[in-house]
Amino acid sequence: MAPIKFGTDGWRAVIAEDFTFANVARVAQATADFWKSEIGNSKSEIFRREPKVVVGYDRRFLSDRFAQITAEVFVGNDFQVILTPEPTPTPSVSFAVKNLQAVGGVMITASHNPPIFNGFKLKSHFGGSSSAEVCAAVESFLDRNPPPFKNNKSKLEIAVQDVRPAHFAAIKQLVDFKLIAKAKLRVAHDALFGVGAGVFETLLAKTNCTVTTLNGAHDILFGGISPEPLPKNYALGGAQLRNNPHDICLVTDGDADRIGAMDGRGEPLTNQQVIALLLHHLVRNRGGRGTVTKTFNTTAMVDKMCAAWNLPLTEVGIGFRFIAPELMKTGALFGAEESGSVGFANHIPERDGLAAGLFLLEMLAMEKISVNQLWANLEKYFGPHRYARFDAPYPVEKRTALMESLKRNPPTKLLQSPLVKVDARDGVKFIAADSAWLMLRGSGTEPVLRIYAEAKSDAAVQKLLKLGVSWLAH
């Protein structure tokens, strides 16, 4: 039996190598066994809850088949199963879990990973990513029981149900949709060949806005990219925008739970700019107050904004599963991580790229100035913040030694600024006196080392990234 290890958001593996029908059935059975144990546990939040599960899937190779097998294993374990009829955004599945009071959900997706990967994302009853503790518990149930596929003895049938309309209605309620509807915005949406294709056309149907979907074809190779909202993946969409300008281009990842953006002429915005713009909008335009949560590899502009506006800020480890519990606390406002994952209070405690897109459109409808001018205003007030990330292939087995070496031998300064802090919660982050920082961290889903840097100029950021890369050779 191949070993199965859960990462930051469920289990991911290479299709046909480890991500096989047999292994998906093993993981589904372990998940069923775990949820059954929780339904019978008086200390569990799903004690005596109806054994109901939502299963969805993305556009990756064989995702529909993997989802069907997952659903059959659950039905074989006497769970009521709601299976989506076609590729569906992850936040729609998460919303359905909470809305339908299911014990949990499974999304067959590898999100932003390269096309050769697929994954088994676990969603807990509250409609968000399952915690590390829950993932470890599911792992502990692996291979205790063989998967009983749906057979003639099962009294239950798989219920095929489109869960998107309820989610779409809910996110329209989060914003002033009437204002957006009459704003005559020219909206482009780069779906990066993922499940978000067509969603904003659906959401903005019968409004005065026009929507153009870019890269919306169902392509299991994602046009030769990894479907992640990063500027390096915007070349194809950017070229189309230069020929056909819009007011903004929203970008979603492979399963539409992350948000990125370009300006209307195809110039990329970093995810950090998008996060800062969303926080600005929530507070300055909508009068929002409450606790902001960010992962510690997210832009330092968020820290400055919270300080200026007297908002409490909580900094957590990397992975949205650390943000989700904070969004469920009384007084929460907003949560964000570097990758373009953002979540909103009074919604599901989950990253939702579609809700984020509507908030960006509401911002433009309210402010009536360009997204470039909005960003220029923020930098004028809070100072320049330039950010970049570089992903370097790096053997997983060498990570620990590298991180220990960097912790023991930190640099005395970054560029010309003295080092003031080393943060080793997850990877290693070096922070300089002038607030520039450099961070190295192993990916939780790929054999990759991520190098992050933020400084006051693009040139300084590139120098920091080169410094980080130079350490990999030692």
Buried (B, 14 or more C-beta within 10 A) or exposed (E): EEEBEBBBBBBBBBBEEBBBEEBBBBBBBBBBBBBBEBBEEEEBEBEEBEBBBBBBBBBBBBBBEBBBBBBBBBBBBEBBBBBBEEBBBBBBBBBBBBBBEBBBBBBBBBBBBBBBBBBBBBBBBBBBBBBBEBBEBBBEBBEEBEBBBBEEEBEBEBEEBEBBEBBBEBBBEBBBBEEBBEBEBBBBBBBBBBBBBEBBBEBBEEBEBBBBBBBBEEBEEBBEBBBBBBBEBBEBBBEBBEEEEBBBBBBBBBBBBBBBBBBBBBBBBBBBBBBBBBBBBBBBBBEBEBBBBBBBBBBBBBBBBBEEBEBEEBBBBBBBBBBBBBBBEEEBBBBBBBBBBBBBBEBBBBBBBBBBBBBBBBBBBBBEEBBBEBBEEBBEEBEEBBBBBBBEEBEEEEBEEBBEEBEEEBBEBBBEBEBBEEBEEBBBBBBBEBBBBBBBBBBBBBEBBBBBBBBBEEEBBBBBBEBBBEBBEE
